[in-house]
Amino acid sequence: MNRVKTIDQKIKSWRKKKEITQDALAKKADIPYTTLVKIESDVIQNPSLQTITKVAKGLGVFLDDLVK
């Protein structure tokens, strides 16, 4: 059984840990709200490095926390 978290799961779990809404995170990360929703719902499976970097910054975590 594959227990490795995907990027969408990592972003969602960090966001919930930090108690930030999707809307608030999208604003903090300076990305469109719809983009964040699509990433978290696995519609966008391979978001760009630039987008992931912005999300990490918005969450206040290291890029490695989301990609490793």
Secondary structure, DSSP 8 states (H G I E B T S, - for coil): ------HHHHHHHHHHHTT--HHHHHHHHTS-HHHHHHHHTTSSSS--HHHHHHHHHHHT--HHHHH-
